[in-house]
Amino acid sequence: MTGTELLIAAALDAIGGDPRRLPHPVRVIGRCIAWFDHRIRMICRSGTSLRLAGICLAAGLPMTVFCLSAMMIEAADHFAGWLGSALSIGLASTTLAARDLWDHVRAVSGPLGVGDLPATRRAVAMIVGRDTAELSESETARATVETIAESAADGVIAPLLYLTIGGAPLALAYKAVNTLDSMIGHRDERYVDFGWASARLDDLANWIPARLAAVLLLVGAGLATGQPERIRNGWTVLRRDGHRHPSPNSGRPEAAMAGILGVKLGGTNFYDGIAHDRPVLGREGRDAAPHDIPPAAKIMVTASALGVVLAVGLRCLA
């Protein structure tokens, strides 16, 4: 993938996002995972067999996605060079989620700004996995800011990194890994064995992107706000608290954002009515508030733009 193709793909995502009426590779991947989940449980009963099946799925699905997409692009390029380039650009744009994240954040901040808490909770439920029915105004703001930080990493920076390294096929393989983790990479009774390999593979795939995203958020904060002290505060909290999150990756961008905004992230979340306590990131900060969402979104957009510039520059130099 050339630098120009990557830039066009990023522009397509920024302009159009994820058109709901068009087929999307991630939705197809999700249906495949659901199909395998159902079928495998008809065959595998023990924890050992489920773990082995989960390893095969975690290794096989991303590899299949990579090979199929590479073959499609190669076939299109063989037919006509412009067609192969167009297909590569189109597939690459589906791996990026900056516009979708922006739209979801606006869907939260709109009702939150006018005090419509029930509508805010419904909007937050579209972007988080935790229970939202009883969230307070501050908790909806915290959940949104945490999602902005985490999604900047796995929805924008990680795909950009893999587009830079291996074009659309590798970025789509990453999306398969990420979707596997989202759907089955849980530690509950149902998925503790079957989703084990998917969760570990996602940790590995996001190790570098999460740390790169944290740095880009810090730089983006300086550019977006013109306040160097935000960079210093974000760096302090990132170094101190970034490793305290249960995930080896999510805590990095979340800690950076906590320091940048001067808020506390993490704490107690409820999943299916069960409380899960997480360490607080930025413990000296205040509680998150609705007015923290717009600057967090602005910083995410700036960091994403920096990521695009970096990726395009690297492709042009390659």
C-alpha positions in Angstrom: 0.0 0.0 0.0 1.4 3.4 -1.0 1.4 6.5 1.1 -1.2 8.1 -1.2 -3.5 5.1 -1.0 -3.3 5.1 2.8 -4.0 8.8 2.9 -7.1 8.3 0.7 -8.3 5.5 2.9 -8.0 7.7 6.0 -9.9 10.5 4.2 -12.7 8.1 3.2 -13.1 7.0 6.8 -13.1 10.7 8.0 -15.7 11.6 5.5 -18.0 8.6 5.4 -17.2 6.5 8.4 -19.0 3.1 8.4 -22.0 3.2 6.0 -24.5 1.0 7.6 -26.1 -0.1 4.3 -22.9 -1.4 2.8 -21.4 -4.8 3.7 -18.5 -4.3 6.2 -15.7 -6.8 6.7 -15.8 -6.6 10.5 -19.5 -7.4 10.5 -18.8 -10.5 8.3 -16.0 -11.5 10.7 -18.3 -11.1 13.6 -20.9 -13.4 12.0 -18.2 -16.0 11.3 -17.1 -15.9 15.0 -20.7 -16.3 16.2 -21.2 -19.2 13.8 -18.0 -21.0 15.0 -18.9 -20.3 18.7 -22.3 -22.0 18.2 -20.9 -25.0 16.2 -17.8 -25.6 18.3 -19.9 -25.9 21.5 -21.9 -28.7 19.9 -18.7 -30.7 19.5 -16.4 -29.6 22.4 -17.6 -30.1 25.9 -14.5 -30.1 28.1 -12.4 -27.1 29.0 -9.3 -28.6 27.3 -11.1 -29.2 24.0 -12.6 -25.7 24.1 -9.2 -24.2 24.7 -7.7 -26.1 21.8 -10.7 -25.1 19.6 -10.2 -21.5 20.7 -6.5 -21.6 19.8 -7.3 -22.9 16.3 -9.9 -20.2 15.8 -7.6 -17.4 17.1 -4.9 -18.5 14.7 -7.0 -19.6 11.8 -9.5 -16.8 11.4 -7.0 -13.9 11.1 -4.8 -15.9 8.8 -7.8 -16.7 6.6 -8.8 -13.1 6.5 -5.3 -12.1 5.6 -5.0 -14.6 2.8 -8.5 -14.0 1.3 -8.1 -10.2 1.3 -4.6 -10.4 -0.2 -5.9 -12.8 -2.9 -8.8 -10.4 -3.7 -6.5 -7.4 -4.1 -4.0 -9.4 -6.2 -6.8 -10.7 -8.5 -8.2 -7.2 -8.9 -4.8 -5.8 -9.6 -4.1 -8.5 -12.2 -7.4 -7.5 -13.9 -6.6 -3.7 -13.8 -4.1 -1.9 -11.7 -6.5 0.9 -10.7 -9.0 -1.7 -9.6 -6.5 -3.4 -7.3 -5.6 0.0 -5.8 -9.3 1.0 -5.4 -10.1 -2.3 -3.6 -7.0 -1.9 -1.3 -8.1 1.6 -0.4 -11.7 0.6 0.2 -10.7 -2.4 2.4 -8.2 -0.2 4.3 -10.8 2.4 5.0 -13.0 -0.2 6.7 -10.3 -0.9 9.3 -10.3 2.7 10.6 -12.9 3.9 13.0 -12.1 7.5 13.7 -15.3 8.9 12.2 -17.5 6.3 13.9 -15.9 7.0 17.3 -16.5 10.8 16.7 -20.1 10.1 15.8 -20.7 8.0 18.8 -19.1 10.6 21.1 -21.4 13.2 19.6 -24.4 11.0 20.3 -23.4 10.9 24.0 -22.5 14.6 24.4 -25.7 15.8 22.8 -28.2 14.5 25.3 -25.7 14.8 28.1 -25.3 18.5 27.4 -29.1 19.1 27.9 -29.4 16.9 31.0 -31.2 14.0 29.3 -29.6 11.3 31.4 -31.7 8.3 30.1 -30.8 9.2 26.5 -27.2 9.6 27.5 -27.1 6.2 29.1 -28.6 4.6 25.9 -25.9 6.3 23.8 -23.1 5.2 26.2 -24.4 1.6 26.0 -23.6 1.7 22.3 -19.9 2.1 23.0 -19.2 0.3 26.2 -19.8 -3.2 27.5 -20.6 -2.3 31.1 -24.1 -1.9 32.6 -25.3 1.7 31.9 -28.9 1.7 33.3 -27.8 3.2 36.6 -24.8 5.4 35.6 -24.7 8.9 37.0 -23.8 11.9 34.9 -20.2 11.7 36.0 -20.0 8.0 35.3 -21.4 8.4 31.8 -18.7 11.1 31.2 -16.0 8.8 32.6 -17.1 5.8 30.5 -17.1 8.0 27.4 -13.6 9.5 28.0 -12.3 6.0 28.7 -13.7 4.7 25.4 -12.3 7.7 23.5 -8.8 6.9 24.9 -9.0 3.1 24.4 -10.6 3.3 20.9 -8.0 5.8 19.8 -5.6 2.9 20.2 -7.4 -0.1 18.8 -9.7 1.8 16.4 -7.3 4.2 14.8 -3.6 3.9 15.7 -3.4 0.1 15.6 -5.0 -0.2 12.1 -2.8 2.6 10.9 0.3 0.7 12.2 -0.7 -2.5 10.4 -1.7 -0.7 7.2 1.8 0.8 7.2 3.4 -2.6 7.8 1.3 -4.9 5.6 -1.4 -3.0 3.9 -5.1 -3.8 4.0 -4.7 -7.6 4.4 -2.7 -7.2 7.6 -4.9 -4.5 9.0 -8.0 -6.7 8.3 -6.2 -9.6 10.1 -5.7 -7.3 13.0 -9.5 -6.4 13.0 -10.2 -10.1 13.1 -8.0 -10.4 16.2 -9.7 -7.4 17.8 -13.2 -8.7 17.0 -12.4 -12.1 18.4 -11.3 -10.5 21.6 -14.4 -8.3 21.8 -16.7 -11.2 21.2 -15.1 -14.2 23.0 -12.0 -12.9 24.9 -13.8 -12.7 28.2 -12.9 -14.3 31.5 -16.4 -15.4 32.4 -17.4 -19.0 32.7 -18.5 -19.3 29.1 -15.4 -18.0 27.5 -12.6 -18.5 30.0 -11.3 -21.5 27.9 -12.6 -20.9 24.4 -11.6 -17.2 24.4 -8.3 -17.6 26.2 -6.1 -17.6 23.0 -8.1 -14.7 21.4 -7.5 -12.5 24.5 -3.8 -13.3 24.6 -3.4 -12.7 20.8 -5.2 -9.3 21.1 -2.9 -8.4 24.0 0.1 -9.1 21.8 -1.3 -7.3 18.7 -2.1 -4.2 20.7 1.1 -4.0 22.8 2.9 -1.5 20.5 -0.2 0.4 19.2 -1.4 1.1 22.8 1.9 2.7 23.8 2.2 4.6 20.5 -1.4 5.8 20.9 -0.6 7.1 24.5 2.4 9.1 23.1 0.3 10.5 20.2 -2.5 11.5 22.7 0.1 13.4 24.7 1.5 15.2 21.6 -2.1 15.7 20.3 -3.1 17.3 23.7 -0.2 19.8 23.4 -1.2 20.7 19.8 -5.0 20.8 20.4 -4.9 22.8 23.6 -1.7 24.8 23.4 -1.0 23.9 27.0 2.4 22.1 27.5 1.5 21.3 31.1 -1.1 18.9 29.9 1.6 16.9 28.2 3.6 16.9 31.5 0.6 15.8 33.5 -0.3 13.1 31.1 3.2 11.7 31.0 3.4 11.7 34.8 0.1 9.7 35.1 1.1 7.4 32.2 4.4 6.4 33.7 2.9 6.0 37.2 -0.5 4.4 36.4 -0.4 3.0 32.9 0.5 -0.5 34.1 -2.1 -0.6 36.8 -5.0 -1.4 34.5 -6.0 -5.1 34.3 -5.3 -5.0 30.6 -1.6 -4.7 29.6 -2.6 -2.2 27.0 -5.8 -0.3 27.7 -4.3 1.4 30.7 -1.7 3.3 28.7 -3.9 5.6 26.6 -6.5 5.8 29.5 -3.8 6.9 31.9 -2.4 9.4 29.5 -5.9 10.9 28.9 -6.6 11.0 32.7 -3.4 13.0 33.2 -4.1 15.3 30.2 -7.6 16.1 31.5 -6.8 16.1 35.2 -9.6 13.5 35.9 -9.9 10.1 37.6 -10.5 7.2 35.3 -11.1 3.6 36.2 -12.8 2.5 39.5 -15.9 0.3 39.8 -17.9 -0.9 36.8 -20.8 -3.3 36.7 -21.1 -6.1 34.2 -24.3 -8.1 34.2 -25.0 -6.7 37.7 -21.6 -7.8 39.1 -19.2 -5.2 40.4 -15.7 -5.2 39.0 -13.2 -2.9 40.8 -10.3 -1.5 38.8 -7.4 0.7 40.0 -8.0 4.4 39.6 -5.9 6.1 37.0 -5.0 9.7 37.9 -6.1 9.4 41.5 -5.2 13.0 42.3 -7.6 14.2 39.6 -11.3 15.2 39.9 -14.3 13.2 38.8 -15.0 13.2 35.1 -17.6 15.7 34.0 -19.6 16.3 30.7 -17.3 19.2 29.8 -14.4 16.7 29.6 -15.8 14.9 26.6 -15.3 17.6 23.9 -11.6 18.2 24.7 -11.0 14.4 24.9 -12.6 14.0 21.4 -10.6 16.9 20.0 -7.4 15.4 21.4 -8.4 12.0 19.9 -8.9 13.6 16.5 -5.6 15.4 16.7 -3.7 12.2 17.7 -5.4 10.3 14.9 -4.3 13.0 12.4 -0.8 12.7 13.7 -1.0 8.9 13.3 -2.1 9.3 9.7 0.8 11.8 8.9 3.3 9.4 10.5 1.9 6.3 8.6 1.8 8.1 5.3 5.3 9.5 5.8 6.7 6.0 6.6 5.0 4.5 3.5 6.4 7.3 1.3 9.9 6.6 2.7 9.6 2.8 2.2 
